Amino acid sequence: MGFSPEEAYRDCQRFLNAFSFLEEPVGIADEWLKLVQKYSVQGKQVHDARLAAFAIAHGVDALLTLNPEDFVRYTEIKIVTPHEVLQ
């Protein structure tokens, strides 16, 4: 059985309250396009470039991901996996 709407709402609220979220910065499109051009990003990889640009624009020094191979090209930011964090 799935969650009732009330249970799903409560769990979503608990999740949202556990983290702080960053706003989309002004100029993110310029940062994103710079990365796409610099690293010749194509196809679905442009979405990863946007995440990297978002982190860089906010001065985030590390990005946590289950797919580190998708981000190794971005030398501007450190890429870490959950496994590395738990070591």
Secondary structure as GFF3:
##gff-version 3
##sequence-region A 1 87
A	DSSP	alpha_helix	5	17	.	.	.	ID=ss1
A	DSSP	alpha_helix	28	38	.	.	.	ID=ss2
A	DSSP	alpha_helix	45	57	.	.	.	ID=ss3
A	DSSP	beta_strand	62	64	.	.	.	ID=ss4
A	DSSP	three_ten_helix	68	70	.	.	.	ID=ss5
A	DSSP	beta_strand	78	80	.	.	.	ID=ss6
A	DSSP	alpha_helix	82	86	.	.	.	ID=ss7
###
